[in-house]
Amino acid sequence: MTDALPVPLDALYELGLSEDEIAEALESRPLVVAQQAADAPGAYFDVAAARRAIDAIQSFKHTKGRWGSTR
């Protein structure tokens, strides 16, 4: 049954979810388990940090291979 989880079981335990909470979330799939991560103590979403990460990733360029560029 744990092979149906969207994340590793250990990650859910690290977030503080109990076996009962995980089992309940699995019964009400598809996305409930992943959505509970935001309820973990100390969890937050930093919009500015997310934007910086997205901007950094989008600036990466292929340097070799099929999509490589010399620009």
PDB file of N, CA, C and O in Angstrom, chain B, residues numbered from 101:
ATOM      1  N   MET B 101       0.818  -1.201   0.000  1.00  0.00           N
ATOM      2  CA  MET B 101       0.000   0.000   0.000  1.00  0.00           C
ATOM      3  C   MET B 101       0.861   1.265   0.000  1.00  0.00           C
ATOM      4  O   MET B 101       0.461   2.276  -0.577  1.00  0.00           O
ATOM      5  N   THR B 102       2.046   1.229   0.641  1.00  0.00           N
ATOM      6  CA  THR B 102       2.888   2.422   0.690  1.00  0.00           C
ATOM      7  C   THR B 102       3.506   2.759  -0.657  1.00  0.00           C
ATOM      8  O   THR B 102       4.027   3.861  -0.829  1.00  0.00           O
ATOM      9  N   ASP B 103       3.461   1.827  -1.630  1.00  0.00           N
ATOM     10  CA  ASP B 103       3.985   2.145  -2.954  1.00  0.00           C
ATOM     11  C   ASP B 103       3.087   3.135  -3.684  1.00  0.00           C
ATOM     12  O   ASP B 103       3.470   3.647  -4.737  1.00  0.00           O
ATOM     13  N   ALA B 104       1.898   3.416  -3.146  1.00  0.00           N
ATOM     14  CA  ALA B 104       0.984   4.385  -3.743  1.00  0.00           C
ATOM     15  C   ALA B 104       1.224   5.797  -3.210  1.00  0.00           C
ATOM     16  O   ALA B 104       0.534   6.736  -3.607  1.00  0.00           O
ATOM     17  N   LEU B 105       2.193   5.948  -2.317  1.00  0.00           N
ATOM     18  CA  LEU B 105       2.468   7.269  -1.742  1.00  0.00           C
ATOM     19  C   LEU B 105       3.165   8.170  -2.751  1.00  0.00           C
ATOM     20  O   LEU B 105       3.968   7.692  -3.552  1.00  0.00           O
ATOM     21  N   PRO B 106       2.872   9.468  -2.725  1.00  0.00           N
ATOM     22  CA  PRO B 106       3.532  10.395  -3.653  1.00  0.00           C
ATOM     23  C   PRO B 106       4.948  10.751  -3.232  1.00  0.00           C
ATOM     24  O   PRO B 106       5.704  11.321  -4.020  1.00  0.00           O
ATOM     25  N   VAL B 107       5.316  10.424  -2.005  1.00  0.00           N
ATOM     26  CA  VAL B 107       6.649  10.705  -1.471  1.00  0.00           C
ATOM     27  C   VAL B 107       7.100   9.491  -0.672  1.00  0.00           C
ATOM     28  O   VAL B 107       6.273   8.644  -0.333  1.00  0.00           O
ATOM     29  N   PRO B 108       8.401   9.381  -0.361  1.00  0.00           N
ATOM     30  CA  PRO B 108       8.857   8.254   0.457  1.00  0.00           C
ATOM     31  C   PRO B 108       8.198   8.254   1.836  1.00  0.00           C
ATOM     32  O   PRO B 108       7.962   9.311   2.421  1.00  0.00           O
ATOM     33  N   LEU B 109       7.910   7.078   2.338  1.00  0.00           N
ATOM     34  CA  LEU B 109       7.276   6.940   3.641  1.00  0.00           C
ATOM     35  C   LEU B 109       8.096   7.621   4.733  1.00  0.00           C
ATOM     36  O   LEU B 109       7.530   8.258   5.621  1.00  0.00           O
ATOM     37  N   ASP B 110       9.416   7.495   4.679  1.00  0.00           N
ATOM     38  CA  ASP B 110      10.279   8.127   5.683  1.00  0.00           C
ATOM     39  C   ASP B 110      10.088   9.635   5.721  1.00  0.00           C
ATOM     40  O   ASP B 110      10.150  10.242   6.790  1.00  0.00           O
ATOM     41  N   ALA B 111       9.857  10.244   4.564  1.00  0.00           N
ATOM     42  CA  ALA B 111       9.648  11.693   4.515  1.00  0.00           C
ATOM     43  C   ALA B 111       8.379  12.082   5.262  1.00  0.00           C
ATOM     44  O   ALA B 111       8.343  13.119   5.924  1.00  0.00           O
ATOM     45  N   LEU B 112       7.349  11.266   5.160  1.00  0.00           N
ATOM     46  CA  LEU B 112       6.100  11.563   5.864  1.00  0.00           C
ATOM     47  C   LEU B 112       6.283  11.448   7.372  1.00  0.00           C
ATOM     48  O   LEU B 112       5.720  12.237   8.131  1.00  0.00           O
ATOM     49  N   TYR B 113       7.072  10.464   7.808  1.00  0.00           N
ATOM     50  CA  TYR B 113       7.372  10.341   9.239  1.00  0.00           C
ATOM     51  C   TYR B 113       8.174  11.542   9.724  1.00  0.00           C
ATOM     52  O   TYR B 113       7.942  12.044  10.824  1.00  0.00           O
ATOM     53  N   GLU B 114       9.123  12.005   8.901  1.00  0.00           N
ATOM     54  CA  GLU B 114       9.929  13.174   9.271  1.00  0.00           C
ATOM     55  C   GLU B 114       9.065  14.418   9.406  1.00  0.00           C
ATOM     56  O   GLU B 114       9.375  15.305  10.201  1.00  0.00           O
ATOM     57  N   LEU B 115       7.991  14.489   8.643  1.00  0.00           N
ATOM     58  CA  LEU B 115       7.071  15.624   8.734  1.00  0.00           C
ATOM     59  C   LEU B 115       6.158  15.515   9.945  1.00  0.00           C
ATOM     60  O   LEU B 115       5.381  16.427  10.227  1.00  0.00           O
ATOM     61  N   GLY B 116       6.251  14.410  10.655  1.00  0.00           N
ATOM     62  CA  GLY B 116       5.470  14.260  11.869  1.00  0.00           C
ATOM     63  C   GLY B 116       4.138  13.550  11.699  1.00  0.00           C
ATOM     64  O   GLY B 116       3.331  13.531  12.628  1.00  0.00           O
ATOM     65  N   LEU B 117       3.888  12.964  10.531  1.00  0.00           N
ATOM     66  CA  LEU B 117       2.623  12.257  10.332  1.00  0.00           C
ATOM     67  C   LEU B 117       2.683  10.885  10.990  1.00  0.00           C
ATOM     68  O   LEU B 117       3.706  10.203  10.934  1.00  0.00           O
ATOM     69  N   SER B 118       1.595  10.494  11.603  1.00  0.00           N
ATOM     70  CA  SER B 118       1.521   9.179  12.234  1.00  0.00           C
ATOM     71  C   SER B 118       1.101   8.137  11.199  1.00  0.00           C
ATOM     72  O   SER B 118       0.664   8.481  10.101  1.00  0.00           O
ATOM     73  N   GLU B 119       1.238   6.871  11.558  1.00  0.00           N
ATOM     74  CA  GLU B 119       0.810   5.803  10.654  1.00  0.00           C
ATOM     75  C   GLU B 119      -0.685   5.902  10.371  1.00  0.00           C
ATOM     76  O   GLU B 119      -1.128   5.637   9.254  1.00  0.00           O
ATOM     77  N   ASP B 120      -1.466   6.286  11.389  1.00  0.00           N
ATOM     78  CA  ASP B 120      -2.911   6.441  11.195  1.00  0.00           C
ATOM     79  C   ASP B 120      -3.226   7.573  10.221  1.00  0.00           C
ATOM     80  O   ASP B 120      -4.105   7.436   9.370  1.00  0.00           O
ATOM     81  N   GLU B 121      -2.510   8.690  10.343  1.00  0.00           N
ATOM     82  CA  GLU B 121      -2.734   9.818   9.435  1.00  0.00           C
ATOM     83  C   GLU B 121      -2.369   9.451   8.001  1.00  0.00           C
ATOM     84  O   GLU B 121      -3.059   9.837   7.058  1.00  0.00           O
ATOM     85  N   ILE B 122      -1.287   8.706   7.847  1.00  0.00           N
ATOM     86  CA  ILE B 122      -0.859   8.286   6.511  1.00  0.00           C
ATOM     87  C   ILE B 122      -1.886   7.332   5.911  1.00  0.00           C
ATOM     88  O   ILE B 122      -2.240   7.453   4.738  1.00  0.00           O
ATOM     89  N   ALA B 123      -2.363   6.389   6.713  1.00  0.00           N
ATOM     90  CA  ALA B 123      -3.372   5.436   6.231  1.00  0.00           C
ATOM     91  C   ALA B 123      -4.665   6.157   5.848  1.00  0.00           C
ATOM     92  O   ALA B 123      -5.287   5.835   4.836  1.00  0.00           O
ATOM     93  N   GLU B 124      -5.062   7.131   6.664  1.00  0.00           N
ATOM     94  CA  GLU B 124      -6.274   7.903   6.359  1.00  0.00           C
ATOM     95  C   GLU B 124      -6.102   8.696   5.065  1.00  0.00           C
ATOM     96  O   GLU B 124      -7.018   8.770   4.246  1.00  0.00           O
ATOM     97  N   ALA B 125      -4.928   9.283   4.891  1.00  0.00           N
ATOM     98  CA  ALA B 125      -4.666  10.051   3.677  1.00  0.00           C
ATOM     99  C   ALA B 125      -4.665   9.160   2.444  1.00  0.00           C
ATOM    100  O   ALA B 125      -5.144   9.556   1.381  1.00  0.00           O
ATOM    101  N   LEU B 126      -4.119   7.945   2.592  1.00  0.00           N
ATOM    102  CA  LEU B 126      -4.109   7.023   1.461  1.00  0.00           C
ATOM    103  C   LEU B 126      -5.525   6.651   1.036  1.00  0.00           C
ATOM    104  O   LEU B 126      -5.796   6.461  -0.150  1.00  0.00           O
ATOM    105  N   GLU B 127      -6.424   6.548   2.008  1.00  0.00           N
ATOM    106  CA  GLU B 127      -7.813   6.219   1.688  1.00  0.00           C
ATOM    107  C   GLU B 127      -8.514   7.360   0.962  1.00  0.00           C
ATOM    108  O   GLU B 127      -9.462   7.130   0.211  1.00  0.00           O
ATOM    109  N   SER B 128      -8.055   8.587   1.181  1.00  0.00           N
ATOM    110  CA  SER B 128      -8.711   9.743   0.557  1.00  0.00           C
ATOM    111  C   SER B 128      -7.832  10.363  -0.522  1.00  0.00           C
ATOM    112  O   SER B 128      -7.884  11.571  -0.751  1.00  0.00           O
ATOM    113  N   ARG B 129      -7.033   9.542  -1.177  1.00  0.00           N
ATOM    114  CA  ARG B 129      -6.148  10.004  -2.244  1.00  0.00           C
ATOM    115  C   ARG B 129      -6.920  10.768  -3.306  1.00  0.00           C
ATOM    116  O   ARG B 129      -8.150  10.720  -3.310  1.00  0.00           O
ATOM    117  N   PRO B 130      -6.246  11.466  -4.200  1.00  0.00           N
ATOM    118  CA  PRO B 130      -4.871  11.284  -4.605  1.00  0.00           C
ATOM    119  C   PRO B 130      -3.867  12.213  -3.937  1.00  0.00           C
ATOM    120  O   PRO B 130      -2.717  11.814  -3.753  1.00  0.00           O
ATOM    121  N   LEU B 131      -4.246  13.434  -3.565  1.00  0.00           N
ATOM    122  CA  LEU B 131      -3.214  14.392  -3.157  1.00  0.00           C
ATOM    123  C   LEU B 131      -3.215  14.752  -1.686  1.00  0.00           C
ATOM    124  O   LEU B 131      -2.470  15.643  -1.279  1.00  0.00           O
ATOM    125  N   VAL B 132      -4.010  14.104  -0.890  1.00  0.00           N
ATOM    126  CA  VAL B 132      -4.125  14.508   0.504  1.00  0.00           C
ATOM    127  C   VAL B 132      -2.809  14.357   1.254  1.00  0.00           C
ATOM    128  O   VAL B 132      -2.466  15.221   2.061  1.00  0.00           O
ATOM    129  N   VAL B 133      -2.063  13.284   1.011  1.00  0.00           N
ATOM    130  CA  VAL B 133      -0.810  13.069   1.727  1.00  0.00           C
ATOM    131  C   VAL B 133       0.146  14.226   1.463  1.00  0.00           C
ATOM    132  O   VAL B 133       0.742  14.759   2.399  1.00  0.00           O
ATOM    133  N   ALA B 134       0.297  14.613   0.227  1.00  0.00           N
ATOM    134  CA  ALA B 134       1.201  15.704  -0.106  1.00  0.00           C
ATOM    135  C   ALA B 134       0.713  17.022   0.478  1.00  0.00           C
ATOM    136  O   ALA B 134       1.528  17.841   0.902  1.00  0.00           O
ATOM    137  N   GLN B 135      -0.583  17.242   0.509  1.00  0.00           N
ATOM    138  CA  GLN B 135      -1.122  18.491   1.032  1.00  0.00           C
ATOM    139  C   GLN B 135      -0.903  18.630   2.529  1.00  0.00           C
ATOM    140  O   GLN B 135      -0.838  19.756   3.022  1.00  0.00           O
ATOM    141  N   GLN B 136      -0.786  17.546   3.267  1.00  0.00           N
ATOM    142  CA  GLN B 136      -0.607  17.612   4.708  1.00  0.00           C
ATOM    143  C   GLN B 136       0.775  18.120   5.086  1.00  0.00           C
ATOM    144  O   GLN B 136       0.971  18.549   6.223  1.00  0.00           O
ATOM    145  N   ALA B 137       1.722  18.088   4.190  1.00  0.00           N
ATOM    146  CA  ALA B 137       3.071  18.542   4.492  1.00  0.00           C
ATOM    147  C   ALA B 137       3.071  19.998   4.943  1.00  0.00           C
ATOM    148  O   ALA B 137       3.883  20.375   5.787  1.00  0.00           O
ATOM    149  N   ALA B 138       2.192  20.811   4.406  1.00  0.00           N
ATOM    150  CA  ALA B 138       2.124  22.223   4.773  1.00  0.00           C
ATOM    151  C   ALA B 138       1.651  22.420   6.204  1.00  0.00           C
ATOM    152  O   ALA B 138       1.855  23.492   6.775  1.00  0.00           O
ATOM    153  N   ASP B 139       1.028  21.417   6.791  1.00  0.00           N
ATOM    154  CA  ASP B 139       0.531  21.532   8.156  1.00  0.00           C
ATOM    155  C   ASP B 139       1.576  21.144   9.195  1.00  0.00           C
ATOM    156  O   ASP B 139       1.315  21.243  10.394  1.00  0.00           O
ATOM    157  N   ALA B 140       2.743  20.709   8.761  1.00  0.00           N
ATOM    158  CA  ALA B 140       3.789  20.298   9.693  1.00  0.00           C
ATOM    159  C   ALA B 140       4.292  21.512  10.468  1.00  0.00           C
ATOM    160  O   ALA B 140       4.420  22.593   9.894  1.00  0.00           O
ATOM    161  N   PRO B 141       4.578  21.356  11.758  1.00  0.00           N
ATOM    162  CA  PRO B 141       5.096  22.473  12.541  1.00  0.00           C
ATOM    163  C   PRO B 141       6.357  23.043  11.900  1.00  0.00           C
ATOM    164  O   PRO B 141       7.266  22.299  11.530  1.00  0.00           O
ATOM    165  N   GLY B 142       6.402  24.338  11.774  1.00  0.00           N
ATOM    166  CA  GLY B 142       7.560  25.007  11.196  1.00  0.00           C
ATOM    167  C   GLY B 142       7.554  25.084   9.680  1.00  0.00           C
ATOM    168  O   GLY B 142       8.447  25.696   9.096  1.00  0.00           O
ATOM    169  N   ALA B 143       6.567  24.476   9.025  1.00  0.00           N
ATOM    170  CA  ALA B 143       6.504  24.515   7.565  1.00  0.00           C
ATOM    171  C   ALA B 143       6.008  25.883   7.105  1.00  0.00           C
ATOM    172  O   ALA B 143       5.106  26.460   7.712  1.00  0.00           O
ATOM    173  N   TYR B 144       6.593  26.388   6.048  1.00  0.00           N
ATOM    174  CA  TYR B 144       6.142  27.647   5.464  1.00  0.00           C
ATOM    175  C   TYR B 144       6.546  27.692   4.005  1.00  0.00           C
ATOM    176  O   TYR B 144       7.377  26.904   3.553  1.00  0.00           O
ATOM    177  N   PHE B 145       5.958  28.611   3.280  1.00  0.00           N
ATOM    178  CA  PHE B 145       6.290  28.799   1.872  1.00  0.00           C
ATOM    179  C   PHE B 145       6.755  30.231   1.708  1.00  0.00           C
ATOM    180  O   PHE B 145       6.021  31.170   2.015  1.00  0.00           O
ATOM    181  N   ASP B 146       7.963  30.394   1.230  1.00  0.00           N
ATOM    182  CA  ASP B 146       8.552  31.711   1.038  1.00  0.00           C
ATOM    183  C   ASP B 146       8.507  32.042  -0.452  1.00  0.00           C
ATOM    184  O   ASP B 146       9.280  31.498  -1.240  1.00  0.00           O
ATOM    185  N   VAL B 147       7.600  32.933  -0.828  1.00  0.00           N
ATOM    186  CA  VAL B 147       7.397  33.267  -2.232  1.00  0.00           C
ATOM    187  C   VAL B 147       8.672  33.856  -2.841  1.00  0.00           C
ATOM    188  O   VAL B 147       9.042  33.500  -3.960  1.00  0.00           O
ATOM    189  N   ALA B 148       9.333  34.738  -2.128  1.00  0.00           N
ATOM    190  CA  ALA B 148      10.548  35.365  -2.659  1.00  0.00           C
ATOM    191  C   ALA B 148      11.646  34.315  -2.884  1.00  0.00           C
ATOM    192  O   ALA B 148      12.340  34.347  -3.900  1.00  0.00           O
ATOM    193  N   ALA B 149      11.799  33.394  -1.941  1.00  0.00           N
ATOM    194  CA  ALA B 149      12.814  32.348  -2.097  1.00  0.00           C
ATOM    195  C   ALA B 149      12.470  31.422  -3.262  1.00  0.00           C
ATOM    196  O   ALA B 149      13.353  30.994  -4.005  1.00  0.00           O
ATOM    197  N   ALA B 150      11.196  31.118  -3.413  1.00  0.00           N
ATOM    198  CA  ALA B 150      10.771  30.279  -4.533  1.00  0.00           C
ATOM    199  C   ALA B 150      11.049  30.977  -5.864  1.00  0.00           C
ATOM    200  O   ALA B 150      11.515  30.346  -6.813  1.00  0.00           O
ATOM    201  N   ARG B 151      10.767  32.263  -5.930  1.00  0.00           N
ATOM    202  CA  ARG B 151      11.016  33.028  -7.161  1.00  0.00           C
ATOM    203  C   ARG B 151      12.502  33.034  -7.487  1.00  0.00           C
ATOM    204  O   ARG B 151      12.876  32.861  -8.647  1.00  0.00           O
ATOM    205  N   ARG B 152      13.368  33.234  -6.473  1.00  0.00           N
ATOM    206  CA  ARG B 152      14.818  33.220  -6.714  1.00  0.00           C
ATOM    207  C   ARG B 152      15.264  31.859  -7.240  1.00  0.00           C
ATOM    208  O   ARG B 152      16.083  31.785  -8.157  1.00  0.00           O
ATOM    209  N   ALA B 153      14.732  30.791  -6.668  1.00  0.00           N
ATOM    210  CA  ALA B 153      15.102  29.442  -7.121  1.00  0.00           C
ATOM    211  C   ALA B 153      14.662  29.220  -8.564  1.00  0.00           C
ATOM    212  O   ALA B 153      15.422  28.678  -9.367  1.00  0.00           O
ATOM    213  N   ILE B 154      13.454  29.632  -8.895  1.00  0.00           N
ATOM    214  CA  ILE B 154      12.948  29.476 -10.264  1.00  0.00           C
ATOM    215  C   ILE B 154      13.797  30.286 -11.236  1.00  0.00           C
ATOM    216  O   ILE B 154      14.161  29.792 -12.303  1.00  0.00           O
ATOM    217  N   ASP B 155      14.113  31.525 -10.875  1.00  0.00           N
ATOM    218  CA  ASP B 155      14.937  32.376 -11.738  1.00  0.00           C
ATOM    219  C   ASP B 155      16.319  31.753 -11.958  1.00  0.00           C
ATOM    220  O   ASP B 155      16.843  31.773 -13.072  1.00  0.00           O
ATOM    221  N   ALA B 156      16.904  31.204 -10.895  1.00  0.00           N
ATOM    222  CA  ALA B 156      18.225  30.594 -11.020  1.00  0.00           C
ATOM    223  C   ALA B 156      18.169  29.383 -11.939  1.00  0.00           C
ATOM    224  O   ALA B 156      19.024  29.224 -12.810  1.00  0.00           O
ATOM    225  N   ILE B 157      17.180  28.537 -11.754  1.00  0.00           N
ATOM    226  CA  ILE B 157      17.057  27.336 -12.581  1.00  0.00           C
ATOM    227  C   ILE B 157      16.819  27.704 -14.041  1.00  0.00           C
ATOM    228  O   ILE B 157      17.366  27.065 -14.940  1.00  0.00           O
ATOM    229  N   GLN B 158      16.010  28.724 -14.278  1.00  0.00           N
ATOM    230  CA  GLN B 158      15.730  29.135 -15.655  1.00  0.00           C
ATOM    231  C   GLN B 158      16.945  29.752 -16.327  1.00  0.00           C
ATOM    232  O   GLN B 158      16.989  29.832 -17.555  1.00  0.00           O
ATOM    233  N   SER B 159      17.926  30.186 -15.558  1.00  0.00           N
ATOM    234  CA  SER B 159      19.118  30.781 -16.158  1.00  0.00           C
ATOM    235  C   SER B 159      20.138  29.730 -16.592  1.00  0.00           C
ATOM    236  O   SER B 159      21.093  30.058 -17.296  1.00  0.00           O
ATOM    237  N   PHE B 160      19.953  28.478 -16.188  1.00  0.00           N
ATOM    238  CA  PHE B 160      20.879  27.419 -16.575  1.00  0.00           C
ATOM    239  C   PHE B 160      20.837  27.218 -18.087  1.00  0.00           C
ATOM    240  O   PHE B 160      19.777  27.296 -18.708  1.00  0.00           O
ATOM    241  N   LYS B 161      21.984  26.964 -18.655  1.00  0.00           N
ATOM    242  CA  LYS B 161      22.091  26.733 -20.089  1.00  0.00           C
ATOM    243  C   LYS B 161      22.781  25.398 -20.340  1.00  0.00           C
ATOM    244  O   LYS B 161      23.674  24.999 -19.592  1.00  0.00           O
ATOM    245  N   HIS B 162      22.363  24.720 -21.388  1.00  0.00           N
ATOM    246  CA  HIS B 162      23.069  23.524 -21.821  1.00  0.00           C
ATOM    247  C   HIS B 162      24.385  23.971 -22.442  1.00  0.00           C
ATOM    248  O   HIS B 162      24.412  24.906 -23.242  1.00  0.00           O
ATOM    249  N   THR B 163      25.475  23.305 -22.076  1.00  0.00           N
ATOM    250  CA  THR B 163      26.774  23.671 -22.636  1.00  0.00           C
ATOM    251  C   THR B 163      27.322  22.590 -23.555  1.00  0.00           C
ATOM    252  O   THR B 163      28.248  22.835 -24.328  1.00  0.00           O
ATOM    253  N   LYS B 164      26.754  21.404 -23.470  1.00  0.00           N
ATOM    254  CA  LYS B 164      27.234  20.293 -24.287  1.00  0.00           C
ATOM    255  C   LYS B 164      26.045  19.531 -24.847  1.00  0.00           C
ATOM    256  O   LYS B 164      24.908  19.699 -24.406  1.00  0.00           O
ATOM    257  N   GLY B 165      26.334  18.701 -25.816  1.00  0.00           N
ATOM    258  CA  GLY B 165      25.325  17.808 -26.330  1.00  0.00           C
ATOM    259  C   GLY B 165      24.350  18.459 -27.270  1.00  0.00           C
ATOM    260  O   GLY B 165      24.607  19.535 -27.809  1.00  0.00           O
ATOM    261  N   ARG B 166      23.234  17.805 -27.463  1.00  0.00           N
ATOM    262  CA  ARG B 166      22.244  18.181 -28.459  1.00  0.00           C
ATOM    263  C   ARG B 166      21.750  19.618 -28.323  1.00  0.00           C
ATOM    264  O   ARG B 166      21.564  20.308 -29.325  1.00  0.00           O
ATOM    265  N   TRP B 167      21.539  20.065 -27.104  1.00  0.00           N
ATOM    266  CA  TRP B 167      21.008  21.430 -26.895  1.00  0.00           C
ATOM    267  C   TRP B 167      22.097  22.416 -26.487  1.00  0.00           C
ATOM    268  O   TRP B 167      21.794  23.531 -26.063  1.00  0.00           O
ATOM    269  N   GLY B 168      23.337  22.025 -26.609  1.00  0.00           N
ATOM    270  CA  GLY B 168      24.445  22.900 -26.234  1.00  0.00           C
ATOM    271  C   GLY B 168      24.471  24.164 -27.079  1.00  0.00           C
ATOM    272  O   GLY B 168      24.090  24.165 -28.250  1.00  0.00           O
ATOM    273  N   SER B 169      24.934  25.239 -26.451  1.00  0.00           N
ATOM    274  CA  SER B 169      24.984  26.516 -27.149  1.00  0.00           C
ATOM    275  C   SER B 169      26.325  27.172 -26.846  1.00  0.00           C
ATOM    276  O   SER B 169      26.885  27.005 -25.762  1.00  0.00           O
ATOM    277  N   THR B 170      26.830  27.921 -27.824  1.00  0.00           N
ATOM    278  CA  THR B 170      28.081  28.643 -27.621  1.00  0.00           C
ATOM    279  C   THR B 170      27.820  30.080 -27.210  1.00  0.00           C
ATOM    280  O   THR B 170      28.765  30.848 -27.029  1.00  0.00           O
ATOM    281  N   ARG B 171      26.576  30.453 -27.062  1.00  0.00           N
ATOM    282  CA  ARG B 171      26.239  31.829 -26.698  1.00  0.00           C
ATOM    283  C   ARG B 171      26.464  32.098 -25.246  1.00  0.00           C
ATOM    284  O   ARG B 171      26.227  33.212 -24.780  1.00  0.00           O
TER     285      ARG B 171
END
